[in-house]
Amino acid sequence: MSDMTPVRSHAIQLPGLHLIGDFHRCACGMDYLMHRATLREHCLSLVQGVDLTITGDYFHQFDEGGGVTGVVVLSESHLAIHTWPEKMSVTVDVYVCNYGSDNREKARRLFDALLFTFAPREPRTCAIDRV
């Protein structure tokens, strides 16, 4: 039998908040669903407006008539967004960590601003406390 002492974990827990949304039957302008530059500038503006820290971003425009996939990398974590203009749908993923401070309220404000922007008639949302 081994003479091993159990090791206690002293890892710091970094709880965060993960907000997920499937926005269907959106009533927003088509620019937000179909134009990379419009969606990018709007997302960056919303992130700055809630005082989260942008470290980078990438937005990809799919072929004519297609949607946009984008990500804003935050020092607190990320915003990911995908649009389907042919279905008037958007998926949103906002995740923030709380390493230096509690960022839950900032995440909620960002998510609410995205809900307002896309105005889905059929939103499906989920909030997960991450630990």
MDAnalysis code that builds the backbone (N, CA, C; Angstrom):
import MDAnalysis as mda
import numpy as np

u = mda.Universe.empty(393, n_residues=131, atom_resindex=np.repeat(np.arange(131), 3), trajectory=True)
u.add_TopologyAttr("name", ["N", "CA", "C"] * 131)
u.add_TopologyAttr("resid", np.arange(1, 132))
u.add_TopologyAttr("resname", ["MET", "SER", "ASP", "MET", "THR", "PRO", "VAL", "ARG", "SER", "HIS", "ALA", "ILE", "GLN", "LEU", "PRO", "GLY", "LEU", "HIS", "LEU", "ILE", "GLY", "ASP", "PHE", "HIS", "ARG", "CYS", "ALA", "CYS", "GLY", "MET", "ASP", "TYR", "LEU", "MET", "HIS", "ARG", "ALA", "THR", "LEU", "ARG", "GLU", "HIS", "CYS", "LEU", "SER", "LEU", "VAL", "GLN", "GLY", "VAL", "ASP", "LEU", "THR", "ILE", "THR", "GLY", "ASP", "TYR", "PHE", "HIS", "GLN", "PHE", "ASP", "GLU", "GLY", "GLY", "GLY", "VAL", "THR", "GLY", "VAL", "VAL", "VAL", "LEU", "SER", "GLU", "SER", "HIS", "LEU", "ALA", "ILE", "HIS", "THR", "TRP", "PRO", "GLU", "LYS", "MET", "SER", "VAL", "THR", "VAL", "ASP", "VAL", "TYR", "VAL", "CYS", "ASN", "TYR", "GLY", "SER", "ASP", "ASN", "ARG", "GLU", "LYS", "ALA", "ARG", "ARG", "LEU", "PHE", "ASP", "ALA", "LEU", "LEU", "PHE", "THR", "PHE", "ALA", "PRO", "ARG", "GLU", "PRO", "ARG", "THR", "CYS", "ALA", "ILE", "ASP", "ARG", "VAL"])
u.atoms.positions = np.array([
    [0.842, -1.176, 0.000],
    [0.000, 0.000, 0.000],
    [0.886, 1.237, 0.000],
    [0.521, 2.195, -0.812],
    [1.288, 3.425, -0.962],
    [1.109, 4.335, 0.251],
    [2.162, 5.032, 0.588],
    [2.120, 5.984, 1.696],
    [1.904, 7.386, 1.153],
    [0.778, 7.576, 0.468],
    [0.504, 8.868, -0.161],
    [-0.466, 9.667, 0.693],
    [-0.133, 10.914, 0.894],
    [-0.999, 11.830, 1.618],
    [-1.888, 12.533, 0.609],
    [-3.194, 12.618, 0.889],
    [-4.063, 13.338, -0.042],
    [-3.583, 14.773, -0.232],
    [-3.636, 15.220, -1.454],
    [-3.215, 16.584, -1.780],
    [-4.439, 17.478, -1.794],
    [-4.352, 18.544, -1.054],
    [-5.439, 19.520, -1.048],
    [-5.252, 20.479, -2.202],
    [-6.324, 20.761, -2.855],
    [-6.271, 21.714, -3.950],
    [-6.382, 23.121, -3.384],
    [-5.447, 23.957, -3.768],
    [-5.482, 25.362, -3.360],
    [-5.789, 26.244, -4.558],
    [-6.362, 25.640, -5.574],
    [-6.690, 26.403, -6.776],
    [-7.758, 27.446, -6.459],
    [-7.589, 28.585, -7.046],
    [-8.552, 29.662, -6.873],
    [-9.723, 29.405, -7.807],
    [-10.911, 29.418, -7.279],
    [-12.078, 29.272, -8.131],
    [-12.370, 30.603, -8.803],
    [-12.650, 30.559, -10.076],
    [-12.928, 31.750, -10.860],
    [-14.353, 31.678, -11.390],
    [-15.328, 31.927, -10.536],
    [-16.699, 31.822, -11.023],
    [-16.986, 32.872, -12.085],
    [-17.885, 32.525, -12.953],
    [-18.269, 33.456, -14.006],
    [-19.721, 33.253, -14.361],
    [-20.156, 33.981, -15.362],
    [-21.530, 33.886, -15.835],
    [-21.499, 33.648, -17.333],
    [-22.265, 32.651, -17.781],
    [-22.348, 32.295, -19.196],
    [-23.797, 32.494, -19.632],
    [-24.022, 33.424, -20.537],
    [-25.359, 33.721, -21.046],
    [-25.447, 33.258, -22.492],
    [-26.469, 32.487, -22.793],
    [-26.633, 31.898, -24.114],
    [-28.010, 32.262, -24.642],
    [-28.066, 32.648, -25.901],
    [-29.357, 32.997, -26.483],
    [-29.527, 32.487, -27.897],
    [-30.705, 31.959, -28.158],
    [-31.152, 31.638, -29.517],
    [-32.278, 32.615, -29.803],
    [-32.037, 33.554, -30.700],
    [-33.002, 34.607, -31.008],
    [-33.658, 34.275, -32.358],
    [-34.933, 33.946, -32.333],
    [-35.658, 33.573, -33.550],
    [-36.698, 34.639, -33.899],
    [-36.987, 34.734, -35.208],
    [-37.949, 35.711, -35.720],
    [-37.561, 37.134, -35.307],
    [-36.303, 37.470, -35.557],
    [-35.786, 38.788, -35.187],
    [-36.447, 39.883, -36.020],
    [-36.737, 40.995, -35.371],
    [-37.400, 42.131, -36.030],
    [-36.427, 43.286, -36.257],
    [-35.141, 43.006, -36.240],
    [-34.122, 44.045, -36.429],
    [-33.930, 44.347, -37.909],
    [-33.133, 45.374, -38.189],
    [-32.759, 45.672, -39.563],
    [-31.845, 44.591, -40.120],
    [-31.944, 44.357, -41.405],
    [-31.149, 43.301, -42.051],
    [-29.652, 43.566, -41.985],
    [-29.239, 44.835, -41.840],
    [-27.805, 45.139, -41.754],
    [-27.140, 44.369, -40.611],
    [-27.845, 44.238, -39.497],
    [-27.264, 43.532, -38.353],
    [-27.102, 42.036, -38.630],
    [-27.894, 41.507, -39.527],
    [-27.857, 40.073, -39.830],
    [-26.929, 39.736, -40.995],
    [-26.714, 40.703, -41.899],
    [-26.049, 40.385, -43.157],
    [-24.736, 41.112, -43.421],
    [-24.427, 42.149, -42.667],
    [-23.254, 42.956, -42.998],
    [-22.228, 42.917, -41.873],
    [-21.093, 42.330, -42.201],
    [-20.014, 42.141, -41.248],
    [-19.622, 43.434, -40.549],
    [-19.391, 44.483, -41.312],
    [-18.911, 45.745, -40.726],
    [-19.939, 46.333, -39.759],
    [-21.203, 46.280, -40.130],
    [-22.258, 46.817, -39.259],
    [-22.330, 46.035, -37.958],
    [-22.352, 44.711, -38.072],
    [-22.446, 43.879, -36.879],
    [-21.206, 44.049, -36.006],
    [-20.043, 44.074, -36.616],
    [-18.793, 44.230, -35.864],
    [-18.789, 45.537, -35.083],
    [-19.048, 46.639, -35.764],
    [-19.013, 47.943, -35.093],
    [-20.041, 48.009, -33.965],
    [-21.206, 47.438, -34.194],
    [-22.244, 47.458, -33.167],
    [-21.823, 46.631, -31.950],
    [-21.303, 45.443, -32.175],
    [-20.866, 44.591, -31.062],
    [-19.744, 45.257, -30.270],
    [-18.769, 45.826, -30.964],
    [-17.673, 46.499, -30.269],
    [-18.183, 47.669, -29.447],
    [-19.115, 48.414, -30.008],
    [-19.699, 49.543, -29.286],
    [-20.446, 49.090, -28.037],
    [-21.225, 48.007, -28.159],
    [-21.963, 47.487, -26.999],
    [-21.014, 47.005, -25.905],
    [-19.954, 46.313, -26.295],
    [-18.990, 45.814, -25.322],
    [-18.327, 46.983, -24.590],
    [-17.923, 47.995, -25.346],
    [-17.309, 49.168, -24.722],
    [-18.306, 49.890, -23.816],
    [-19.573, 49.897, -24.221],
    [-20.605, 50.582, -23.465],
    [-20.884, 49.982, -22.096],
    [-20.566, 48.702, -21.920],
    [-20.760, 48.066, -20.608],
    [-19.435, 47.941, -19.847],
    [-18.385, 48.539, -20.411],
    [-17.083, 48.624, -19.748],
    [-16.382, 47.276, -19.595],
    [-16.520, 46.408, -20.624],
    [-15.711, 45.205, -20.692],
    [-14.486, 45.516, -21.558],
    [-13.437, 44.719, -21.458],
    [-12.153, 45.038, -22.070],
    [-11.901, 44.192, -23.315],
    [-11.899, 44.830, -24.471],
    [-11.662, 44.150, -25.747],
    [-10.165, 43.908, -25.927],
    [-9.814, 42.650, -26.233],
    [-8.418, 42.334, -26.548],
    [-8.242, 41.977, -28.026],
    [-9.336, 41.735, -28.723],
    [-9.279, 41.429, -30.145],
    [-10.653, 41.056, -30.653],
    [-10.784, 40.946, -31.988],
    [-12.059, 40.531, -32.567],
    [-11.825, 39.962, -33.963],
    [-12.766, 39.160, -34.397],
    [-12.761, 38.640, -35.763],
    [-14.208, 38.404, -36.179],
    [-14.583, 38.938, -37.341],
    [-15.922, 38.757, -37.889],
    [-15.785, 38.282, -39.324],
    [-16.513, 37.217, -39.652],
    [-16.447, 36.618, -40.984],
    [-17.795, 36.748, -41.688],
    [-17.768, 37.267, -42.917],
    [-18.959, 37.395, -43.746],
    [-19.052, 36.177, -44.656],
    [-20.176, 35.473, -44.609],
    [-20.370, 34.341, -45.510],
    [-20.818, 34.841, -46.874],
    [-20.882, 33.967, -47.844],
    [-21.218, 34.347, -49.215],
    [-22.480, 35.183, -49.292],
    [-22.679, 35.784, -50.453],
    [-23.824, 36.674, -50.691],
    [-25.120, 36.090, -50.133],
    [-25.779, 36.886, -49.332],
    [-27.031, 36.446, -48.721],
    [-26.843, 35.657, -47.448],
    [-25.582, 35.339, -47.140],
    [-25.296, 34.574, -45.934],
    [-25.155, 35.479, -44.726],
    [-24.930, 34.867, -43.611],
    [-24.824, 35.599, -42.362],
    [-23.397, 35.937, -41.998],
    [-23.238, 36.241, -40.732],
    [-21.953, 36.658, -40.182],
    [-21.689, 35.846, -38.919],
    [-20.449, 35.443, -38.743],
    [-19.999, 34.843, -37.502],
    [-18.923, 35.746, -36.944],
    [-19.043, 36.074, -35.663],
    [-18.060, 36.960, -35.071],
    [-17.756, 36.612, -33.637],
    [-16.563, 37.028, -33.224],
    [-16.169, 36.862, -31.837],
    [-15.416, 38.110, -31.384],
    [-15.730, 38.532, -30.182],
    [-14.982, 39.605, -29.534],
    [-14.313, 38.959, -28.326],
    [-12.995, 38.947, -28.342],
    [-12.245, 38.367, -27.240],
    [-12.083, 39.455, -26.181],
    [-12.444, 39.106, -24.963],
    [-12.396, 40.047, -23.852],
    [-11.351, 39.590, -22.844],
    [-10.769, 40.506, -22.131],
    [-9.884, 40.060, -21.053],
    [-10.710, 39.334, -20.001],
    [-12.015, 39.605, -19.962],
    [-12.922, 38.911, -19.045],
    [-13.448, 37.603, -19.627],
    [-13.368, 37.381, -20.930],
    [-13.682, 36.142, -21.639],
    [-14.085, 36.428, -23.086],
    [-15.414, 36.337, -23.452],
    [-15.749, 36.516, -24.864],
    [-17.227, 36.828, -25.121],
    [-17.462, 37.326, -26.328],
    [-18.787, 37.417, -26.945],
    [-18.666, 36.712, -28.282],
    [-19.540, 35.747, -28.540],
    [-19.590, 35.089, -29.851],
    [-20.997, 35.260, -30.393],
    [-21.086, 35.496, -31.709],
    [-22.386, 35.753, -32.319],
    [-22.414, 35.149, -33.719],
    [-23.566, 34.588, -34.091],
    [-23.744, 33.957, -35.398],
    [-25.118, 34.364, -35.921],
    [-25.177, 34.818, -37.171],
    [-26.462, 35.242, -37.733],
    [-26.879, 34.350, -38.897],
    [-28.178, 34.165, -39.023],
    [-28.799, 33.430, -40.125],
    [-29.899, 34.318, -40.699],
    [-29.559, 35.201, -41.639],
    [-30.564, 36.125, -42.164],
    [-31.727, 35.417, -42.859],
    [-31.447, 34.283, -43.486],
    [-32.511, 33.557, -44.183],
    [-33.551, 33.006, -43.213],
    [-33.180, 32.882, -41.952],
    [-34.105, 32.394, -40.922],
    [-34.465, 33.482, -39.923],
    [-33.901, 34.700, -40.129],
    [-34.104, 35.812, -39.188],
    [-33.747, 35.372, -37.772],
    [-32.616, 34.675, -37.648],
    [-32.189, 34.125, -36.368],
    [-30.742, 34.495, -36.049],
    [-30.457, 34.507, -34.760],
    [-29.125, 34.832, -34.250],
    [-28.863, 33.952, -33.032],
    [-27.626, 33.484, -32.895],
    [-27.238, 32.860, -31.638],
    [-26.171, 33.736, -30.998],
    [-26.259, 33.841, -29.680],
    [-25.367, 34.718, -28.916],
    [-24.806, 33.941, -27.738],
    [-23.535, 34.169, -27.467],
    [-22.854, 33.526, -26.354],
    [-22.009, 34.606, -25.662],
    [-22.368, 34.960, -24.443],
    [-21.614, 35.932, -23.652],
    [-21.104, 35.208, -22.412],
    [-19.800, 35.205, -22.234],
    [-19.219, 34.569, -21.063],
    [-18.239, 35.534, -20.418],
    [-18.380, 35.731, -19.112],
    [-17.433, 36.558, -18.378],
    [-16.933, 35.796, -17.156],
    [-15.662, 35.973, -16.874],
    [-15.061, 35.458, -15.656],
    [-15.044, 36.588, -14.639],
    [-14.862, 36.227, -13.402],
    [-14.878, 37.225, -12.330],
    [-13.567, 37.232, -11.561],
    [-12.460, 37.135, -12.268],
    [-11.157, 37.044, -11.615],
    [-10.832, 38.292, -10.799],
    [-10.880, 39.455, -11.413],
    [-10.526, 40.687, -10.719],
    [-11.700, 41.385, -10.075],
    [-12.877, 41.146, -10.614],
    [-14.093, 41.767, -10.078],
    [-15.297, 40.985, -10.580],
    [-16.444, 41.260, -9.985],
    [-17.674, 40.580, -10.389],
    [-18.211, 41.255, -11.646],
    [-18.171, 40.541, -12.762],
    [-18.581, 41.089, -14.053],
    [-19.973, 40.633, -14.489],
    [-20.713, 40.011, -13.589],
    [-22.025, 39.473, -13.953],
    [-22.967, 40.560, -14.482],
    [-23.019, 41.694, -13.817],
    [-23.933, 42.753, -14.247],
    [-23.556, 43.291, -15.624],
    [-22.268, 43.394, -15.907],
    [-21.813, 43.836, -17.224],
    [-22.258, 42.838, -18.299],
    [-22.132, 41.548, -17.991],
    [-22.558, 40.512, -18.938],
    [-24.058, 40.612, -19.188],
    [-24.822, 40.805, -18.137],
    [-26.283, 40.918, -18.293],
    [-26.656, 42.143, -19.131],
    [-25.985, 43.259, -18.885],
    [-26.273, 44.471, -19.667],
    [-25.922, 44.287, -21.143],
    [-24.799, 43.619, -21.417],
    [-24.415, 43.334, -22.802],
    [-25.447, 42.430, -23.465],
    [-25.835, 41.375, -22.784],
    [-26.810, 40.436, -23.328],
    [-28.158, 41.138, -23.580],
    [-28.595, 41.963, -22.629],
    [-29.857, 42.700, -22.801],
    [-29.782, 43.660, -23.979],
    [-28.628, 44.280, -24.184],
    [-28.460, 45.187, -25.325],
    [-28.548, 44.423, -26.640],
    [-28.015, 43.211, -26.664],
    [-28.117, 42.378, -27.870],
    [-29.562, 41.935, -28.098],
    [-30.272, 41.596, -27.036],
    [-31.701, 41.273, -27.153],
    [-32.466, 42.452, -27.738],
    [-32.171, 43.641, -27.252],
    [-32.831, 44.853, -27.745],
    [-32.504, 45.076, -29.227],
    [-31.252, 44.896, -29.592],
    [-30.819, 45.101, -30.983],
    [-31.556, 44.182, -31.947],
    [-31.611, 42.905, -31.626],
    [-32.176, 41.925, -32.552],
    [-33.683, 41.762, -32.422],
    [-34.250, 42.191, -31.317],
    [-35.704, 42.178, -31.095],
    [-36.353, 40.855, -31.517],
    [-35.895, 39.742, -30.945],
    [-36.486, 38.458, -31.330],
    [-37.907, 38.309, -30.794],
    [-38.767, 37.810, -31.664],
    [-40.132, 37.526, -31.222],
    [-40.189, 36.207, -30.458],
    [-39.181, 35.358, -30.684],
    [-39.094, 34.064, -30.006],
    [-37.686, 33.876, -29.438],
    [-37.397, 34.545, -28.318],
    [-36.067, 34.347, -27.719],
    [-36.042, 33.114, -26.811],
    [-34.947, 32.395, -26.886],
    [-34.693, 31.296, -25.930],
    [-33.364, 31.643, -25.274],
    [-33.374, 31.781, -23.959],
    [-32.165, 32.200, -23.274],
    [-31.858, 31.261, -22.106],
    [-30.586, 31.272, -21.740],
    [-30.127, 30.418, -20.647],
    [-28.967, 31.124, -19.932],
    [-28.983, 31.067, -18.616],
    [-27.878, 31.620, -17.829],
    [-27.267, 30.496, -16.999],
    [-25.960, 30.391, -17.041],
    [-25.242, 29.359, -16.312],
    [-24.197, 30.026, -15.431],
    [-24.279, 29.792, -14.126],
    [-23.210, 30.239, -13.234],
    [-22.076, 29.246, -13.351],
    [-20.903, 29.744, -13.728],
    [-19.740, 28.873, -13.903],
    [-18.878, 28.955, -12.649],
    [-18.401, 27.816, -12.204],
    [-17.512, 27.787, -11.029],
    [-16.292, 26.955, -11.319],
])
